[in-house]
């Protein structure tokens, strides 16, 4: 008996059987794979949160002055050493007034020194007269010493012949000794007076006055040179390569020493600062591999290394705290290198994950 021909099944029946038998399993597998991918790339919390380091340098005026010209604007790209601003450090009129005041003070000082010189000359004359008196006294003391020595010699002979008493002999010795001491002291005093006369001599005083006058002239010349320099401008230059992110003063404004003129931010960051939130379940070590992922572009992923690990828990950067609505506001800071193949913007918030080798 020949087999009966197979009855064809309608396509709708086959599709229904496929949906009942295979579709649930297929949907489950696809859902599992999709969940893993989404969890890994978008849902799973990273080990750390970090911020690309922002290096900023302010161009500061070292002296009070007037802003003559600002050569850059905000967002202008500058190179190290490029002229940023022209500053006139001093007002010529103010310097001229200051110079006149200083000159007057120096003239008053010179007048006082002249008066002091007159007093020194008077002291010199008085000391010279005293020296004459001391010479006379010394000569008198020498005469009395010679007389005392002669008297001692005479009494010594009489004392040897037992013609004078012991008291008379000792009295003569005492007088001779005292006369000798007086001569020695007056000689020393006269020597000190002569040294003082040498130091206070009119020649030395004149040299002193000449030196003071020369110093005064030099001080006036220095102030005059400052007046000349006040008409010139000082050029402030960029300390680093970067972009101008803020301009604090405009042309024509007066500034004080230490005022910021512009702020320059480097466009080539060198490091990433990461924070490991509490509780700390891993102990990062120098040289560990870190996966760096951008929040703006999830496909922007790079590999970096741990350079240094902090030793204390620190408050997390305010920018990161604002970005993170939950979690601890303190963490362990970690210095991380920049990935070699991917560029991140300064100040960009990134997700960090420690990877085992």
C-alpha positions as CSV (number, residue, x, y, z in Angstrom):
1,X,0.0,0.0,0.0
2,X,1.5,3.3,-1.0
3,X,2.0,5.9,1.8
4,X,-0.3,8.7,1.9
5,X,1.0,12.1,0.8
6,X,2.0,14.4,3.6
7,X,-0.6,17.0,4.4
8,X,1.0,20.4,4.2
9,X,0.9,22.5,7.3
10,X,-0.1,26.2,7.0
11,X,2.7,28.8,7.6
12,X,0.7,30.3,10.4
13,X,0.7,27.0,12.2
14,X,4.5,26.6,11.9
15,X,5.0,30.2,13.2
16,X,2.8,29.4,16.2
17,X,4.7,26.3,17.0
18,X,8.0,28.2,16.7
19,X,6.8,30.9,19.0
20,X,5.6,28.4,21.6
21,X,8.6,26.1,21.5
22,X,11.7,28.3,20.7
23,X,10.8,32.0,21.2
24,X,10.7,32.0,25.0
25,X,14.1,30.4,25.2
26,X,15.6,32.8,22.6
27,X,14.0,35.8,24.3
28,X,15.4,34.7,27.7
29,X,18.9,34.3,26.3
30,X,18.8,37.7,24.5
31,X,17.5,39.3,27.7
32,X,20.3,37.8,29.8
33,X,23.0,39.0,27.4
34,X,21.5,42.4,27.1
35,X,21.2,42.7,30.9
36,X,24.9,41.8,31.3
37,X,26.0,44.3,28.7
38,X,23.8,47.1,30.1
39,X,24.8,46.3,33.7
40,X,28.5,46.3,32.8
41,X,28.5,49.5,30.7
42,X,25.7,51.6,32.1
43,X,24.3,50.4,35.4
44,X,27.1,48.9,37.5
45,X,28.7,51.4,39.9
46,X,32.4,52.0,39.2
47,X,35.0,51.3,41.8
48,X,36.0,55.0,41.9
49,X,34.9,58.4,40.7
50,X,37.5,60.8,39.4
51,X,38.2,64.2,37.8
52,X,40.8,65.0,35.1
53,X,43.3,67.4,36.8
54,X,42.9,71.0,36.0
55,X,46.2,73.0,36.0
56,X,45.6,76.8,36.2
57,X,48.1,79.6,36.6
58,X,47.3,83.3,37.3
59,X,49.2,86.1,35.6
60,X,49.8,88.5,38.6
61,X,51.2,92.0,38.8
62,X,54.2,92.3,41.1
63,X,53.7,96.1,41.7
64,X,50.9,98.7,41.9
65,X,50.2,100.2,38.5
66,X,47.8,100.9,35.7
67,X,46.6,98.4,33.1
68,X,47.7,99.9,29.8
69,X,46.8,97.0,27.4
70,X,45.3,93.5,27.6
71,X,46.6,91.5,24.6
72,X,44.3,88.5,25.0
73,X,40.6,87.7,25.4
74,X,38.8,84.9,27.1
75,X,39.3,81.5,25.4
76,X,42.4,82.8,23.6
77,X,45.1,80.1,23.2
78,X,48.5,81.2,24.5
79,X,52.0,79.8,24.6
80,X,54.5,80.0,27.5
81,X,56.2,83.4,27.4
82,X,53.6,85.1,25.2
83,X,52.8,88.7,26.1
84,X,49.6,88.9,28.1
85,X,49.3,92.5,29.3
86,X,51.2,95.8,29.5
87,X,51.3,97.4,33.0
88,X,52.6,100.8,33.9
89,X,54.0,100.2,37.3
90,X,54.0,103.8,38.6
91,X,52.2,107.1,38.0
92,X,54.9,109.7,36.9
93,X,53.2,112.5,38.9
94,X,53.1,110.4,42.1
95,X,56.7,109.5,41.7
96,X,57.6,113.1,41.1
97,X,55.9,114.1,44.4
98,X,57.5,111.3,46.2
99,X,60.9,112.3,44.8
100,X,60.4,115.9,46.0
101,X,59.5,114.6,49.5
102,X,62.5,112.3,49.7
103,X,64.8,115.1,48.4
104,X,63.5,117.4,51.2
105,X,64.0,114.7,53.8
106,X,67.6,114.1,52.6
107,X,68.3,117.8,52.7
108,X,67.1,118.0,56.3
109,X,69.3,115.0,57.1
110,X,72.3,116.8,55.5
111,X,71.6,119.9,57.7
112,X,71.5,117.8,60.8
113,X,74.7,116.1,59.8
114,X,76.3,119.5,59.4
115,X,75.2,120.5,62.9
116,X,76.6,117.2,64.2
117,X,79.8,117.9,62.5
118,X,80.0,121.3,64.3
119,X,79.4,119.5,67.6
120,X,82.1,117.0,66.8
121,X,84.6,119.9,66.1
122,X,83.7,121.5,69.4
123,X,84.2,118.2,71.2
124,X,87.5,117.9,69.4
125,X,88.7,121.3,70.5
126,X,87.6,120.5,74.1
127,X,89.4,117.2,74.0
128,X,92.5,118.8,72.6
129,X,92.5,121.4,75.5
130,X,92.1,118.5,77.9
131,X,95.1,116.8,76.4
132,X,97.2,119.9,77.1
133,X,96.0,119.8,80.7
134,X,96.9,116.2,81.0
135,X,100.3,116.8,79.6
136,X,100.9,119.4,82.3
137,X,99.6,117.1,85.0
138,X,101.8,114.3,83.7
139,X,104.9,116.5,83.7
140,X,104.1,117.6,87.3
141,X,103.6,113.9,88.3
142,X,107.0,113.0,86.7
143,X,108.7,115.8,88.7
144,X,107.1,114.6,91.9
145,X,108.0,111.0,91.1
146,X,111.7,112.0,90.6
147,X,111.6,113.8,94.0
148,X,110.0,110.8,95.7
149,X,112.6,108.5,94.2
150,X,115.4,110.8,95.4
151,X,113.9,111.1,98.9
152,X,113.5,107.3,99.1
153,X,117.1,106.9,98.1
154,X,118.3,109.3,100.8
155,X,116.2,107.7,103.5
156,X,117.3,104.3,102.4
157,X,120.9,105.2,103.2
158,X,120.0,106.7,106.5
159,X,117.9,103.6,107.2
160,X,120.9,101.4,106.4
161,X,122.9,103.3,109.0
162,X,120.1,103.0,111.6
163,X,119.5,106.8,111.6
164,X,115.8,106.7,110.7
165,X,112.9,104.6,111.9
166,X,111.1,101.8,110.1
167,X,108.0,104.0,109.8
168,X,109.9,106.8,108.0
169,X,111.4,104.4,105.6
170,X,108.1,102.7,104.8
171,X,106.4,106.1,104.4
172,X,109.0,107.1,101.8
173,X,108.5,103.8,99.9
174,X,104.7,104.4,99.9
175,X,105.1,107.9,98.5
176,X,107.4,106.7,95.7
177,X,105.0,103.9,94.8
178,X,102.0,106.1,94.6
179,X,103.9,108.7,92.5
180,X,104.8,105.9,90.1
181,X,101.2,104.7,89.9
182,X,100.0,108.2,89.2
183,X,102.5,108.6,86.4
184,X,101.5,105.3,84.8
185,X,97.7,106.1,84.9
186,X,98.2,109.7,83.5
187,X,100.4,108.2,80.7
188,X,97.6,105.7,79.8
189,X,94.9,108.4,80.0
190,X,96.9,110.7,77.7
191,X,97.4,107.9,75.2
192,X,93.6,107.3,75.1
193,X,93.0,111.1,74.6
194,X,95.4,111.2,71.7
195,X,93.6,108.2,70.0
196,X,90.3,110.0,70.4
197,X,91.8,113.2,68.9
198,X,93.0,111.2,65.9
199,X,89.5,109.8,65.3
200,X,87.9,113.2,65.7
201,X,90.4,115.1,63.7
202,X,89.0,117.6,61.2
203,X,90.3,115.5,58.3
204,X,88.4,112.4,59.4
205,X,85.3,114.4,60.0
206,X,85.5,115.9,56.5
207,X,85.8,112.4,55.0
208,X,82.8,111.3,57.0
209,X,80.8,114.3,55.7
210,X,81.9,113.7,52.2
211,X,80.8,110.1,52.4
212,X,77.4,111.1,53.7
213,X,76.9,113.7,51.0
214,X,77.8,111.1,48.3
215,X,75.2,108.7,49.7
216,X,72.6,111.4,49.6
217,X,73.4,112.2,46.0
218,X,73.2,108.5,45.1
219,X,69.8,108.2,46.8
220,X,68.5,111.2,44.8
221,X,69.9,109.8,41.6
222,X,68.1,106.4,42.3
223,X,64.8,108.2,42.7
224,X,65.3,110.1,39.5
225,X,66.0,106.9,37.7
226,X,62.8,105.5,39.2
227,X,60.9,108.5,37.8
228,X,62.3,107.7,34.3
229,X,61.3,104.1,34.6
230,X,57.8,105.1,35.6
231,X,57.1,106.3,32.1
232,X,57.9,102.8,30.8
233,X,55.6,99.7,30.8
234,X,56.1,96.2,32.1
235,X,55.1,93.3,30.0
236,X,53.4,90.4,31.8
237,X,53.9,87.0,30.1
238,X,52.1,83.7,30.2
239,X,53.8,81.2,32.6
240,X,52.4,78.1,30.9
241,X,50.8,76.9,27.6
242,X,47.0,76.9,27.7
243,X,43.9,78.9,27.2
244,X,42.7,82.1,28.9
245,X,39.7,81.1,31.0
246,X,39.1,84.4,32.8
247,X,40.1,88.1,32.5
248,X,40.0,90.0,35.8
249,X,40.8,93.5,34.8
250,X,40.3,95.8,31.8
251,X,42.4,98.4,30.2
252,X,42.6,101.7,32.2
253,X,42.0,100.0,35.6
254,X,44.4,100.6,38.5
255,X,45.7,97.5,40.2
256,X,47.6,96.6,43.4
257,X,50.6,94.4,43.8
258,X,49.4,90.8,43.8
259,X,46.2,91.4,41.8
260,X,45.4,88.7,39.2
261,X,45.2,90.0,35.6
262,X,44.1,86.8,33.7
263,X,43.8,83.1,34.5
264,X,45.4,80.6,32.2
265,X,44.3,76.9,32.2
266,X,46.5,74.2,30.7
267,X,44.8,72.2,27.9
268,X,47.1,69.2,28.2
269,X,46.2,67.5,31.5
270,X,48.8,65.2,33.1
271,X,46.9,63.3,35.7
272,X,43.5,62.2,37.0
273,X,42.5,62.5,40.6
274,X,40.3,59.6,41.7
275,X,38.5,59.1,45.0
276,X,37.8,55.6,46.4
277,X,34.7,55.9,48.5
278,X,34.0,54.3,51.8
279,X,33.8,51.6,52.7
280,X,37.1,50.8,51.1
281,X,37.0,47.1,50.1
282,X,40.1,47.2,47.8
283,X,43.6,48.5,48.6
284,X,45.0,50.1,45.4
285,X,48.8,49.9,44.9
286,X,51.2,51.9,42.8
287,X,51.3,50.4,39.4
288,X,47.8,49.0,39.4
289,X,45.8,49.1,36.2
290,X,42.8,51.5,36.1
291,X,40.1,51.6,33.5
292,X,39.1,55.2,32.7
293,X,35.6,55.7,31.2
294,X,34.1,58.9,30.0
295,X,30.6,59.8,31.2
296,X,29.8,61.7,28.0
297,X,30.8,58.9,25.7
298,X,30.6,55.4,27.2
299,X,32.6,54.0,24.3
300,X,35.5,56.3,25.3
301,X,37.5,54.0,27.5
302,X,41.2,54.1,28.3
303,X,43.7,52.3,30.5
304,X,45.9,54.1,33.0
305,X,48.1,53.3,36.0
306,X,48.0,54.3,39.7
307,X,50.9,56.7,40.3
308,X,50.4,57.5,44.0
309,X,47.9,56.6,46.8
310,X,46.8,59.1,49.5
311,X,47.4,58.3,53.1
312,X,44.3,60.0,54.6
313,X,40.6,60.3,53.8
314,X,39.8,63.7,52.2
315,X,36.7,65.5,51.2
316,X,35.8,64.8,47.6
317,X,35.9,67.6,45.1
318,X,32.8,69.8,45.1
319,X,32.3,69.1,41.4
320,X,32.2,65.4,42.0
321,X,29.9,65.7,45.0
322,X,27.4,67.7,42.8
323,X,27.7,65.0,40.1
324,X,27.0,62.2,42.6
325,X,23.6,62.5,44.4
326,X,24.4,59.6,46.7
327,X,27.3,58.1,48.4
328,X,30.0,59.3,50.8
329,X,31.3,62.9,50.5
330,X,34.8,61.7,51.5
331,X,37.2,59.2,50.0
332,X,40.8,58.1,49.6
333,X,42.6,60.2,46.9
334,X,44.5,58.4,44.2
335,X,46.8,60.0,41.6
336,X,46.3,58.3,38.2
337,X,48.1,58.7,34.9
338,X,46.4,59.9,31.7
339,X,45.6,57.1,29.2
340,X,48.0,57.1,26.2
341,X,45.5,56.6,23.4
342,X,42.5,58.6,24.6
343,X,42.3,62.4,25.4
344,X,40.1,63.7,28.1
345,X,39.2,67.4,28.8
346,X,40.6,69.2,31.8
347,X,38.0,69.0,34.6
348,X,36.0,66.2,33.0
349,X,34.3,63.8,35.4
350,X,35.2,60.1,34.7
351,X,34.4,56.7,36.1
352,X,37.4,54.6,37.3
353,X,37.6,50.9,37.9
354,X,40.6,48.9,39.2
355,X,41.4,46.0,37.0
356,X,43.3,42.9,38.1
357,X,46.2,41.9,35.9
